[in-house]
Amino acid sequence: MAYLQGHPGEAAAQLRDALAGVHGMAASFGIADILEWLAAVAGAAGQSARAARLFGAAEQLRRDTGMARFAPDRPAYERDVAAVRAELDEAVFTASWAEGRAMSLD
């Protein structure tokens, strides 16, 4: 909600806390969602390469776990990815996304 209300710094802090809270759990439920929100916040803050890495990491986690994105979340996700892609040279976007996909959960 903080992100949607225009408070990206507060949103990032809350998302980092949430990520730390779920990281130690056996199941990775929710981590991809948190990574995607962190990516959206990073993109809105002008950190487009970081956002692309986070989106890539979330994508790989979804592939590894078989966790689909909820249908109502798709339009916002697609909008956020498109905004990040538009800010970066295609080669930088692709390299950053691949870097994120290669990251470990740790």
N, C-alpha and C positions, 0 to 999 in steps of 0.2 A: 504494500500500500504506500510505503514511503516513496518508492520510485514513481508510482503512478501519480502521486501528489506533488511531484517536482522536488523531492529531497533525495538526490542521488547519493550524497555522502552518508546520510543516515541509512539508506537502503543498503549500501555496500557493507556498512558495519553490521547491520542485522543479518545480511546474507552470509557474511564470513562467520558470524557466531553460529548460525544455523548449520553451515557446512562443518564446522568443528564439532558440533553436537552430533551429527549423524555419521561422521567419518569413522568413528570407532565401532559402529554397529556392524553386525555380521551381514546384514542386507544393505544393499546400496540404494534402496528405495529413496527417492527424493533428491539424490545427489545430482543427477542430470538436470533436474528442474532448477536447482540452486545454481548450478554452473551456468545455465542459460540466462537466469536472471542477472547473475554477476556479469555475464557477457553484455547483456542489454545495458546495464549501468555503465560498464566500461565504454561501450560504444557511444552512449549519450555524453560521456565525459571527454570524448575525443581520443580515447585510447583504442583506436580501431584494430591495430594489430593484436593487442591483448584480447580484445573482444573476439576476434576470429579464432585465436588459440583456445579460448574458453568454449566457444561454440563447437570447435572441433573435438575437444575433450568430451563434451557432453554427447556429441554424436557417437563417438566411439563407445562410450559407456552404455548408451542405449543399444547399440549393436551387440555389445558383449553380454548384456543382461536380458535383451529382448523386451525392454520396457518401452512401450510406445508413448509418444507425446499425446496428451489428451486433445481431442479434436477442437474444443473451444480455445485452446492455447495456440493452435497453428497459425492463425492470421497474425497475431502479435509476433510470434517467432519469425515467421517469414518476413514481416516488415522490418524487424530488428536486424536480421541477417542481411537483407537487401541494403539497409542503410550503412552497415559496416562495409559491405562489398563496394558500395558506391564511393566510400571514402578512401579506399586503398587501390593501388595498382593491382591488376588481376594476379600477377605473379606473387606479389607480397601477400595478398589475401590467401591464395592457394597454399603458399609455403607456411603461413601462420596457422591455417586450418590443419594442415598435415602435422605440424609441430604439436598442436593440441591433441590430435588423434594418437600421437605416439607417446603422450605423457602417461605415466603411471597414475593410479588413483592416489597414491601418496603425494 
